[in-house]
């Protein structure tokens, strides 16, 4: 009995000592973090709530609030959204240091609502899955593949230009109604390997009709802290509207994967890897074809199902479609809008094009032509600097160190 009491007493003391040690260690770490955080400039906040109340407003008011913070704190500013610390940075040098650190590849909680649309994809996945997906997709991110699509880019752009010419002397219109179908046709024929002809057919495809509304949902939830949790957004009608918008696009992606899988299985011997050199495509009398993005992903799913499931492939394609069409479409629309507003810049762009094409303006654009469009490239870069398609990027820490 005495031995049992001694053992219990010893266990109690040991457990208490461990609890005290852990508590003290946690307190010292947190206090050190708090002292470091206190040195970051930012507006004062309320206890527990922090600066959350400033984010309970209209989208325009929130953006104006961010502009005020930018003007007041210039390059670095902290905000407390409840218990969540957010640090905003504007200096490119600071951003470069953060983005080049391997501990900042995690997705913060404000990305959670995007899982409704993009699932577990390159855009929303946690670091471990992101690394796996990035490794699988990397062979398709090479210039050789992009340059081989120049003729497609020219044909789709020419079609958009012909349609715009019909509107030159009419009422004002939304440029994105023309650049969005054009961007989707480009992406579909290049990355997905499926020809598409939807330009001039207003809203004849679920991607063109639904994705702009889905992107608005992403922007809305990004600035709405109470929707960052996986369970809260299900209580808002907005959630079910997005589900309805995503469904036809998902169905399209499913049919696309089925078609490409059947095609790959029946002719897999005629494909070479995306990174293969041109000489590798001439090793036999059988015509070979370099795997495009979707074909490469399908081949990975078929040959190595442990690396990529069909659900994960669906998520990746949703991301590629969303990111590829929306960003390209609005970058093109904004550039054309600014060229219309700044006639002097437009004339310089036309002069450069005339120096490249001469009088033969109808000939297809070639890769060598793109390399000579130096001024146009500067115009595009300046447009994206002034009106970035994605003006806000959030990252999280994979590991806290103090």
TORGU-224869 format. One record per residue (C-alpha): residue number from 0; x, y, z. Coordinates in steps of 0.2 Angstrom, whole numbers. Example, Ala and Ser with C-alpha at 12.3 -4.5 7.8 and 13.67 -1.06 7.14 Angstrom:
REM TORGU-224869
<atom 0,<62,-22,39>>
<atom 1,<68,-5,36>>
This chain:
REM TORGU-224869
<atom 0,<0,0,0>>
<atom 1,<14,12,5>>
<atom 2,<23,8,-12>>
<atom 3,<7,11,-22>>
<atom 4,<5,28,-13>>
<atom 5,<24,32,-16>>
<atom 6,<22,28,-34>>
<atom 7,<6,38,-36>>
<atom 8,<14,53,-27>>
<atom 9,<30,51,-39>>
<atom 10,<19,50,-54>>
<atom 11,<9,66,-48>>
<atom 12,<25,76,-46>>
<atom 13,<32,70,-62>>
<atom 14,<16,74,-72>>
<atom 15,<15,91,-63>>
<atom 16,<33,95,-67>>
<atom 17,<31,91,-85>>
<atom 18,<15,102,-86>>
<atom 19,<24,116,-78>>
<atom 20,<39,114,-90>>
<atom 21,<28,113,-105>>
<atom 22,<18,128,-100>>
<atom 23,<33,139,-96>>
<atom 24,<41,134,-112>>
<atom 25,<26,138,-122>>
<atom 26,<24,155,-113>>
<atom 27,<42,159,-116>>
<atom 28,<40,155,-135>>
<atom 29,<24,165,-136>>
<atom 30,<30,180,-127>>
<atom 31,<45,180,-138>>
<atom 32,<34,179,-153>>
<atom 33,<23,193,-146>>
<atom 34,<38,204,-143>>
<atom 35,<43,201,-161>>
<atom 36,<26,204,-168>>
<atom 37,<24,220,-157>>
<atom 38,<39,228,-167>>
<atom 39,<29,226,-184>>
<atom 40,<19,242,-187>>
<atom 41,<0,241,-189>>
<atom 42,<-16,249,-183>>
<atom 43,<-22,246,-165>>
<atom 44,<-35,232,-163>>
<atom 45,<-48,227,-150>>
<atom 46,<-45,212,-138>>
<atom 47,<-49,195,-145>>
<atom 48,<-56,203,-161>>
<atom 49,<-41,212,-167>>
<atom 50,<-45,222,-183>>
<atom 51,<-59,210,-188>>
<atom 52,<-73,224,-187>>
<atom 53,<-64,234,-201>>
<atom 54,<-66,219,-212>>
<atom 55,<-85,218,-209>>
<atom 56,<-90,230,-223>>
<atom 57,<-93,232,-242>>
<atom 58,<-79,225,-253>>
<atom 59,<-76,243,-259>>
<atom 60,<-74,249,-241>>
<atom 61,<-62,235,-237>>
<atom 62,<-51,239,-252>>
<atom 63,<-51,257,-247>>
<atom 64,<-46,252,-230>>
<atom 65,<-31,243,-237>>
<atom 66,<-26,258,-247>>
<atom 67,<-26,268,-231>>
<atom 68,<-15,256,-223>>
<atom 69,<-3,255,-238>>
<atom 70,<-2,274,-238>>
<atom 71,<1,275,-219>>
<atom 72,<13,260,-216>>
<atom 73,<21,260,-234>>
<atom 74,<29,243,-235>>
<atom 75,<25,232,-220>>
<atom 76,<9,231,-210>>
<atom 77,<1,219,-198>>
<atom 78,<-17,215,-195>>
<atom 79,<-25,204,-182>>
<atom 80,<-41,194,-188>>
<atom 81,<-46,187,-172>>
<atom 82,<-32,176,-166>>
<atom 83,<-24,175,-184>>
<atom 84,<-9,187,-187>>
<atom 85,<-8,193,-205>>
<atom 86,<7,203,-211>>
<atom 87,<5,212,-227>>
<atom 88,<21,217,-238>>
<atom 89,<23,228,-253>>
<atom 90,<41,229,-255>>
<atom 91,<47,217,-269>>
<atom 92,<63,214,-260>>
<atom 93,<54,208,-244>>
<atom 94,<42,198,-254>>
<atom 95,<56,189,-264>>
<atom 96,<64,184,-247>>
<atom 97,<48,177,-241>>
<atom 98,<43,168,-257>>
<atom 99,<60,160,-259>>
<atom 100,<60,152,-241>>
<atom 101,<54,134,-241>>
<atom 102,<45,137,-225>>
<atom 103,<32,148,-234>>
<atom 104,<24,136,-246>>
<atom 105,<9,132,-235>>
<atom 106,<-8,138,-239>>
<atom 107,<-16,149,-226>>
<atom 108,<-34,146,-220>>
<atom 109,<-42,160,-232>>
<atom 110,<-39,147,-246>>
<atom 111,<-51,135,-238>>
<atom 112,<-67,140,-247>>
<atom 113,<-58,138,-264>>
<atom 114,<-58,119,-261>>
<atom 115,<-76,120,-266>>
<atom 116,<-71,124,-283>>
<atom 117,<-53,117,-285>>
<atom 118,<-53,103,-273>>
<atom 119,<-35,97,-268>>
<atom 120,<-26,105,-282>>
<atom 121,<-10,114,-285>>
<atom 122,<-18,130,-280>>
<atom 123,<-26,124,-263>>
<atom 124,<-16,108,-258>>
<atom 125,<-5,108,-242>>
<atom 126,<13,108,-244>>
<atom 127,<16,89,-245>>
<atom 128,<3,87,-259>>
<atom 129,<8,103,-268>>
<atom 130,<26,96,-269>>
<atom 131,<20,80,-277>>
<atom 132,<8,88,-289>>
<atom 133,<22,101,-294>>
<atom 134,<34,87,-298>>
<atom 135,<21,78,-309>>
<atom 136,<17,93,-319>>
<atom 137,<34,101,-320>>
<atom 138,<39,92,-337>>
<atom 139,<25,101,-346>>
<atom 140,<31,119,-340>>
<atom 141,<45,120,-354>>
<atom 142,<47,134,-367>>
<atom 143,<48,121,-381>>
<atom 144,<30,116,-378>>
<atom 145,<24,134,-377>>
<atom 146,<33,139,-393>>
<atom 147,<25,124,-403>>
<atom 148,<8,132,-400>>
<atom 149,<12,149,-408>>
<atom 150,<1,145,-423>>
<atom 151,<-14,141,-412>>
<atom 152,<-12,157,-402>>
<atom 153,<-11,167,-419>>
<atom 154,<-27,158,-426>>
<atom 155,<-37,161,-410>>
<atom 156,<-31,179,-408>>
<atom 157,<-35,183,-426>>
<atom 158,<-53,176,-424>>
<atom 159,<-55,188,-409>>
<atom 160,<-48,203,-418>>
<atom 161,<-61,199,-432>>
<atom 162,<-75,199,-420>>
<atom 163,<-69,215,-412>>
<atom 164,<-68,224,-428>>
<atom 165,<-87,222,-430>>
<atom 166,<-89,231,-414>>
<atom 167,<-77,246,-418>>
<atom 168,<-91,259,-421>>
<atom 169,<-105,252,-410>>
<atom 170,<-110,254,-392>>
<atom 171,<-98,251,-378>>
<atom 172,<-96,232,-373>>
<atom 173,<-86,221,-361>>
<atom 174,<-69,216,-368>>
<atom 175,<-69,201,-357>>
<atom 176,<-84,194,-367>>
<atom 177,<-72,192,-381>>
<atom 178,<-55,188,-373>>
<atom 179,<-63,175,-361>>
<atom 180,<-69,163,-376>>
<atom 181,<-52,166,-385>>
<atom 182,<-42,162,-369>>
<atom 183,<-52,146,-367>>
<atom 184,<-50,141,-385>>
<atom 185,<-31,143,-383>>
<atom 186,<-30,133,-367>>
<atom 187,<-42,119,-373>>
<atom 188,<-32,116,-389>>
<atom 189,<-15,117,-381>>
<atom 190,<-15,111,-363>>
<atom 191,<-30,100,-365>>
<atom 192,<-28,95,-383>>
<atom 193,<-46,97,-387>>
<atom 194,<-51,109,-401>>
<atom 195,<-65,121,-397>>
<atom 196,<-74,134,-407>>
<atom 197,<-85,145,-396>>
<atom 198,<-79,163,-401>>
<atom 199,<-94,172,-407>>
<atom 200,<-106,161,-398>>
<atom 201,<-111,171,-383>>
<atom 202,<-109,161,-367>>
<atom 203,<-111,144,-376>>
<atom 204,<-99,135,-364>>
<atom 205,<-101,133,-345>>
<atom 206,<-83,139,-342>>
<atom 207,<-86,155,-351>>
<atom 208,<-102,158,-342>>
<atom 209,<-99,152,-325>>
<atom 210,<-80,155,-321>>
<atom 211,<-81,174,-319>>
<atom 212,<-95,171,-306>>
<atom 213,<-84,158,-297>>
<atom 214,<-69,170,-297>>
<atom 215,<-80,183,-289>>
<atom 216,<-84,170,-276>>
<atom 217,<-66,167,-273>>
<atom 218,<-62,186,-271>>
<atom 219,<-77,188,-259>>
<atom 220,<-72,174,-247>>
<atom 221,<-54,180,-247>>
<atom 222,<-60,196,-239>>
<atom 223,<-73,188,-228>>
<atom 224,<-64,180,-212>>
<atom 225,<-79,171,-206>>
<atom 226,<-80,161,-222>>
<atom 227,<-62,155,-220>>
<atom 228,<-67,140,-210>>
<atom 229,<-72,124,-219>>
<atom 230,<-88,123,-210>>
<atom 231,<-95,141,-209>>
<atom 232,<-97,144,-228>>
<atom 233,<-110,130,-229>>
<atom 234,<-122,141,-219>>
<atom 235,<-122,154,-233>>
<atom 236,<-133,153,-249>>
<atom 237,<-118,159,-259>>
<atom 238,<-110,141,-256>>
<atom 239,<-125,132,-264>>
<atom 240,<-124,144,-279>>
<atom 241,<-106,141,-282>>
<atom 242,<-109,122,-281>>
<atom 243,<-122,124,-295>>
<atom 244,<-110,134,-305>>
<atom 245,<-96,121,-303>>
<atom 246,<-106,106,-307>>
<atom 247,<-107,108,-326>>
<atom 248,<-89,112,-327>>
<atom 249,<-85,97,-317>>
<atom 250,<-95,86,-328>>
<atom 251,<-86,93,-343>>
<atom 252,<-69,89,-335>>
<atom 253,<-75,71,-331>>
<atom 254,<-80,68,-350>>
<atom 255,<-64,76,-355>>
<atom 256,<-53,64,-344>>
<atom 257,<-63,49,-350>>
<atom 258,<-60,54,-368>>
<atom 259,<-42,57,-366>>
<atom 260,<-39,41,-356>>
<atom 261,<-47,30,-369>>
<atom 262,<-37,39,-383>>
<atom 263,<-20,37,-373>>
<atom 264,<-23,19,-369>>
<atom 265,<-26,15,-388>>
<atom 266,<-11,24,-394>>
<atom 267,<1,26,-380>>
<atom 268,<16,19,-391>>
<atom 269,<15,35,-402>>
<atom 270,<18,47,-388>>
<atom 271,<35,53,-381>>
<atom 272,<37,63,-364>>
<atom 273,<34,82,-364>>
<atom 274,<53,85,-361>>
<atom 275,<59,74,-375>>
<atom 276,<70,82,-388>>
<atom 277,<65,84,-406>>
<atom 278,<77,70,-411>>
<atom 279,<68,58,-400>>
<atom 280,<52,60,-411>>
<atom 281,<62,53,-426>>
<atom 282,<68,37,-420>>
<atom 283,<56,26,-430>>
<atom 284,<45,27,-445>>
<atom 285,<30,29,-434>>
<atom 286,<25,47,-431>>
<atom 287,<27,52,-413>>
<atom 288,<18,65,-403>>
<atom 289,<24,75,-388>>
<atom 290,<13,73,-373>>
<atom 291,<3,89,-369>>
<atom 292,<-2,94,-352>>
<atom 293,<-18,84,-350>>
<atom 294,<-10,69,-360>>
<atom 295,<5,69,-348>>
<atom 296,<-7,69,-333>>
<atom 297,<-18,55,-340>>
<atom 298,<-2,45,-343>>
<atom 299,<3,47,-325>>
<atom 300,<-14,42,-319>>
<atom 301,<-14,27,-330>>
<atom 302,<4,21,-328>>
<atom 303,<6,26,-310>>
<atom 304,<-11,27,-301>>
<atom 305,<-3,27,-284>>
<atom 306,<4,45,-289>>
<atom 307,<-12,52,-296>>
<atom 308,<-30,48,-294>>
<atom 309,<-44,53,-306>>
<atom 310,<-51,64,-292>>
<atom 311,<-34,73,-291>>
<atom 312,<-33,74,-309>>
<atom 313,<-50,83,-310>>
<atom 314,<-45,95,-297>>
<atom 315,<-29,99,-307>>
<atom 316,<-38,102,-323>>
<atom 317,<-51,113,-314>>
<atom 318,<-36,124,-308>>
<atom 319,<-28,125,-325>>
<atom 320,<-44,130,-334>>
<atom 321,<-48,143,-320>>
<atom 322,<-31,150,-319>>
<atom 323,<-27,149,-338>>
<atom 324,<-43,157,-344>>
<atom 325,<-47,170,-331>>
<atom 326,<-30,177,-329>>
<atom 327,<-26,178,-348>>
<atom 328,<-43,185,-353>>
<atom 329,<-43,199,-341>>
<atom 330,<-24,203,-344>>
<atom 331,<-28,205,-363>>
<atom 332,<-44,215,-359>>
<atom 333,<-36,227,-348>>
<atom 334,<-21,229,-360>>
<atom 335,<-33,233,-375>>
<atom 336,<-43,245,-364>>
<atom 337,<-27,255,-359>>
<atom 338,<-21,255,-377>>
<atom 339,<-37,263,-381>>
<atom 340,<-35,276,-368>>
<atom 341,<-17,280,-372>>
<atom 342,<-16,283,-390>>
<atom 343,<3,288,-390>>
<atom 344,<7,271,-383>>
<atom 345,<-4,262,-395>>
<atom 346,<5,271,-410>>
<atom 347,<22,265,-403>>
<atom 348,<15,247,-402>>
<atom 349,<8,248,-420>>
<atom 350,<25,255,-426>>
<atom 351,<34,240,-419>>
<atom 352,<22,228,-427>>
<atom 353,<24,237,-444>>
<atom 354,<43,235,-442>>
<atom 355,<41,217,-439>>
<atom 356,<28,212,-452>>
<atom 357,<30,226,-465>>
<atom 358,<15,226,-477>>
<atom 359,<11,207,-475>>
<atom 360,<1,209,-459>>
<atom 361,<-10,194,-463>>
<atom 362,<5,181,-461>>
<atom 363,<5,170,-446>>
<atom 364,<15,175,-431>>
<atom 365,<31,165,-428>>
<atom 366,<42,163,-413>>
<atom 367,<55,174,-420>>
<atom 368,<42,188,-421>>
<atom 369,<38,187,-403>>
<atom 370,<56,189,-398>>
<atom 371,<56,206,-407>>
<atom 372,<41,213,-399>>
<atom 373,<51,222,-385>>
<atom 374,<40,237,-383>>
<atom 375,<24,227,-383>>
<atom 376,<31,216,-369>>
<atom 377,<35,232,-359>>
<atom 378,<17,237,-362>>
<atom 379,<10,220,-355>>
<atom 380,<22,221,-340>>
<atom 381,<16,239,-336>>
<atom 382,<-2,234,-338>>
<atom 383,<0,219,-325>>
<atom 384,<10,231,-314>>
<atom 385,<-4,243,-313>>
<atom 386,<-19,231,-314>>
<atom 387,<-13,214,-308>>
<atom 388,<-25,200,-312>>
<atom 389,<-21,193,-295>>
<atom 390,<-17,208,-284>>
<atom 391,<-16,199,-267>>
<atom 392,<-7,182,-263>>
<atom 393,<-8,175,-246>>
<atom 394,<5,162,-240>>
<atom 395,<7,153,-223>>
<atom 396,<21,146,-213>>
<atom 397,<24,127,-214>>
<atom 398,<34,129,-197>>
<atom 399,<35,143,-184>>
<atom 400,<53,147,-179>>
<atom 401,<58,161,-167>>
